[in-house]
Amino acid sequence: MSLGHACVDVYQGAVAALVPYFVAERAYSYAAASGVVLAASLLSSLVQPLFGVLTDRWAMPWLLPLSALTAGAGVALSGVTGSYALTLAVVAVSGVGVAAYHPEAARVARAVARGRHTGMSWFSFGGNAGFALAPLLVFAVVATGGLRASPLLVVPALAGAALCAAAVRSAGSGAGSAGSPGTAGRDDWPSFLRMSGAVVCRSVVFVGLGAFVSLYVRERTGGGEAAGTAALFVLYAGGAVGTLAGGRLAERYGRMAVVRRSYALTVLAVAGLVLVPGPPVYLFVALTSAGLYVPFSLHITLGQDFLPRRVGTASGVTLGLTVSVGGLAAPAIGALADATSLRTALLPLIALPALGRLPEPAPPGPGGVERADPRNAAAR
């Protein structure tokens, strides 16, 4: 499941990694380039909760390989389309593939992990590793062959489809049974919505930096394409490590304590990224990555614990709507950058992590999946 997740989430990271090449080869403005990020996010944001509702009603393990192929096909075609409108369309198709994958994949992963933080962190690690590899993959393909070489980017989708099919076979009955409403405790919608607001704030920071950190670092350091690619790789690669660390830290110190301290770290790290000049920017990119990603898998388990009768819906919103909705802010960031400067446009991102306020989770009931952890009480 982790390897299949990596192959699918390559295509979330690839869209941001392609932005500098759209600017260079097609002379897109910041606003137009951010519109490509929006296209990948908007439709995905709208339909992913729908896939979550469907997953709560029916198990659809066959959707995993199909969605991997769809995600890859859209990105692979983005470099050979003849117009801006077609580019937006195929990138949007890729976003639908990503949206279809995550709720069902998170349901299967939860069943296999049996509710443990470390198990879900390994599943999340795969997706974040895919993000991390995306800039390197795009650089290897597009920097040598130009955007016309983008069809080669379909290769991870082929591997992902095979891995997803193998994972479903290995999961057995856990992959073939959907949740049963009414048997796993009480849904806490107010707390879930508050948590979703915090994840939206994280999403705006993550998507905004993903779209523009490569261009920004090139401006700040005077480097070329390699300098920008390195910054984006650090942003994504640090996240892969941070996700694994988040699961282990939560089991040791308590989930809520880890999440809140990560938010505080993110505020300081983004401030350093935007305001400190020169090569130290890479250090602050790494710290920002840690602050954003350590709580990533913890958001998933929190959402599933708040809605124990609707695990698919919780996963669709937490992994989909609240994560990709950050793409809605990308055009605003791009327009502000066109009107002022990229640095000015990134300044508002410093405050956003401080706006998230997570509620305390209720102790799991007798039918809950997750076992009670006295360290969570200590964190409160």
Secondary structure, DSSP 4 states (H G I P E B T S, - for coil): -HHHHHHHHHHHHHHHHHHHHHHHHH---HHHHHHHHHHHHHHHHHHHHHHHHHHHHS--TTHHHHHHHHHHHHHHHHTT-SSHHHHHHHHHHHHHHHHHHHHHHHHHHHHHHTT-HHHHHHHHHHHHHHHHHHHHHHHHHHHHH-GGGGGGGGHHHHHHHHHHHHHHHHHGGGGS----TTSS----HHHHHHHHHHHHHHHHHHHHHHHHHHHHHHHHH---HHHHHHHHHHHHHHHHHHHHHHHHHHHHH-HHHHHHHHHHHHHHHHHHHHHS-STTHHHHHHHHHHHHHTTHHHHHHHHHHHSTT-HHHHHIIIIIIHHHGGGGGHHHHHHHHHHS-HHHHHGGGGTHHHH--PPPPPPP-TT-SSPP-HHHHHH-
